[in-house]
Amino acid sequence: MMRPDIRLILPSPQTVLEAFATPEAVIPHRRPELIAGLHRLHTLHRAYRAASTDVATEGLPESVLRDASASVTSLGADIEHTVFEIDAEVARRLDAHGGASFDAPLHTESIGAILSRVALLWIEVDAHREGTQELPAAVELFELIGAYGSLREAIASGNRQLPTVRRPCS
């Protein structure tokens, strides 16, 4: 039996893609804190990608490499914390609405971790939007966003439950 009150907790796949495509836009949603988390993931992953590129670039001054390395570490921790915040918010909302059945299979990955991977793939696709005929990341992005949609429905129907939220080590 579909429980629409549960399904509305998680943003739809279309809303997730819209949040990444227009990170500066205000996207109306019943759970604006989740949309804010998506926007944060997008911003953090873009900065992480830029800092990682600097670390991997030969010939940059030592001070630039040191700053980029520190940024990679800091941004990685910020990404983990944002994933945790998303997961904690989803868990709070699910608990308030009764959550999944205890005999439903446990999914192996959290919603925050999935959305973090979607953000990474979106940034990869967006970076190569012009001039690329074939981009494997695009196929992977749409497969992942489809799987997210299916998971969202399985959670709503009580056929799947999410892993326990764990605070990052850092």
Phi and psi in degrees as a GROMACS rama.xvg file:
@    title "Ramachandran Plot"
@    xaxis  label "Phi"
@    yaxis  label "Psi"
@TYPE xy
-74.7496  130.917  MET-2
-110.533  93.6245  ARG-3
-58.9677  -26.4357  PRO-4
-63.0827  -33.0178  ASP-5
-75.2259  -44.6115  ILE-6
-59.2956  -33.5044  ARG-7
-73.4276  -11.0925  LEU-8
-67.064  -43.5601  ILE-9
-92.6123  135.609  LEU-10
-63.8714  147.308  PRO-11
-66.8173  161.124  SER-12
-56.3996  -37.417  PRO-13
-64.8852  -40.3285  GLN-14
-66.833  -38.2698  THR-15
-60.5699  -48.5951  VAL-16
-64.4803  -38.4542  LEU-17
-63.1297  -39.8137  GLU-18
-63.2319  -36.4402  ALA-19
-79.4505  -33.6153  PHE-20
-71.9518  -32.1477  ALA-21
-130.97  69.6787  THR-22
-63.8299  -17.5805  PRO-23
-90.3448  -8.85274  GLU-24
-83.7347  151.602  ALA-25
-89.0413  117.851  VAL-26
-108.617  113.979  ILE-27
-63.955  130.747  PRO-28
-157.157  150.234  HIS-29
-62.4717  -25.1579  ARG-30
-119.987  73.2275  ARG-31
-59.5851  -25.1954  PRO-32
-65.9061  -29.6794  GLU-33
-72.3863  -38.9963  LEU-34
-64.9912  -41.3441  ILE-35
-61.165  -38.6461  ALA-36
-63.7284  -39.6858  GLY-37
-63.456  -43.7665  LEU-38
-61.7062  -41.59  HIS-39
-62.5539  -44.162  ARG-40
-57.7988  -44.2393  LEU-41
-60.0073  -49.4626  HIS-42
-62.7845  -45.9899  THR-43
-64.9861  -43.3352  LEU-44
-66.2996  -35.914  HIS-45
-64.5153  -44.3747  ARG-46
-65.5298  -40.5818  ALA-47
-61.4431  -43.6548  TYR-48
-61.8175  -43.3706  ARG-49
-64.2837  -44.5685  ALA-50
-65.7326  -39.8014  ALA-51
-63.3877  -37.8097  SER-52
-64.0519  -41.6985  THR-53
-62.1228  -42.8739  ASP-54
-61.6538  -35.2524  VAL-55
-86.7724  -4.39681  ALA-56
-86.3945  123.572  THR-57
-76.3776  148.041  GLU-58
88.129  0.617488  GLY-59
-77.4686  150.597  LEU-60
-59.588  150.438  PRO-61
-54.4795  -40.3895  GLU-62
-64.7105  -37.6011  SER-63
-67.2641  -43.1067  VAL-64
-63.4276  -40.4527  LEU-65
-63.9939  -45.224  ARG-66
-64.3966  -41.667  ASP-67
-64.7363  -40.5311  ALA-68
-63.7172  -42.6933  SER-69
-64.3063  -38.112  ALA-70
-64.7158  -41.4594  SER-71
-58.105  -46.0179  VAL-72
-63.2942  -48.508  THR-73
-64.7631  -45.495  SER-74
-66.5536  -35.953  LEU-75
-60.2804  -43.2642  GLY-76
-65.808  -39.2387  ALA-77
-64.9533  -38.1236  ASP-78
-63.699  -46.4402  ILE-79
-59.4661  -41.0111  GLU-80
-66.5461  -39.9587  HIS-81
-65.5412  -40.8399  THR-82
-59.4526  -44.6759  VAL-83
-59.5795  -45.7037  PHE-84
-60.418  -42.8365  GLU-85
-62.1864  -48.0865  ILE-86
-61.4722  -41.8437  ASP-87
-65.1005  -40.1424  ALA-88
-65.9923  -43.5241  GLU-89
-61.6459  -44.9802  VAL-90
-61.2062  -42.7959  ALA-91
-59.8982  -45.4635  ARG-92
-66.0925  -42.0485  ARG-93
-65.7761  -42.4047  LEU-94
-60.8176  -38.9808  ASP-95
-67.0152  -23.2831  ALA-96
-107.819  13.2058  HIS-97
96.7017  -17.2289  GLY-98
61.2837  -162.892  GLY-99
-91.4344  164.997  ALA-100
-67.3977  144.639  SER-101
-67.6861  -19.4786  PHE-102
-94.8826  3.71289  ASP-103
-72.2234  143.645  ALA-104
-60.9851  146.602  PRO-105
-86.8338  128.749  LEU-106
-74.2482  149.23  HIS-107
-82.9445  -16.5884  THR-108
-130.074  145.025  GLU-109
-78.6613  162.531  SER-110
-61.667  -43.8776  ILE-111
-59.5163  -41.6778  GLY-112
-65.6835  -39.7353  ALA-113
-64.5269  -46.7795  ILE-114
-66.1707  -30.4528  LEU-115
-65.0567  -41.6563  SER-116
-66.0144  -37.6758  ARG-117
-61.4936  -43.0552  VAL-118
-59.6452  -45.1363  ALA-119
-59.6148  -45.7203  LEU-120
-66.828  -39.1512  LEU-121
-60.3052  -45.5058  TRP-122
-62.5436  -41.1309  ILE-123
-61.8918  -46.4266  GLU-124
-64.8149  -45.2894  VAL-125
-62.7707  -36.3493  ASP-126
-67.6128  -23.1742  ALA-127
-114.534  22.0267  HIS-128
-59.2751  -41.7403  ARG-129
-90.1113  129.479  GLU-130
81.0194  10.52  GLY-131
-114.213  120.816  THR-132
-76.0457  -48.2621  GLN-133
-124.335  130.647  GLU-134
-135.395  103.7  LEU-135
-55.9246  -30.5811  PRO-136
-63.1316  -30.2734  ALA-137
-66.073  -43.1795  ALA-138
-62.8159  -45.3304  VAL-139
-62.784  -40.3964  GLU-140
-58.7431  -49.0383  LEU-141
-73.9615  -27.9894  PHE-142
-66.7181  -43.943  GLU-143
-66.5807  -41.8122  LEU-144
-68.4239  -31.6566  ILE-145
-67.1463  -41.8842  GLY-146
-65.1659  -38.4433  ALA-147
-59.9144  -45.0448  TYR-148
-59.8812  -41.4047  GLY-149
-65.9311  -41.1927  SER-150
-63.2799  -42.0175  LEU-151
-56.5279  -44.4582  ARG-152
-67.7402  -39.0688  GLU-153
-66.3135  -36.3962  ALA-154
-67.3015  -43.6657  ILE-155
-61.9256  -36.3967  ALA-156
-83.5395  -6.41545  SER-157
81.3942  12.0986  GLY-158
-89.3275  -2.51909  ASN-159
-150.413  145.725  ARG-160
-123.934  158.744  GLN-161
-95.3436  154.516  LEU-162
-65.4782  158.453  PRO-163
-64.1204  136.675  THR-164
-69.061  131.756  VAL-165
-123.391  131.501  ARG-166
-68.5695  138.99  ARG-167
-61.3147  152.897  PRO-168
-68.3586  -30.9507  CYS-169
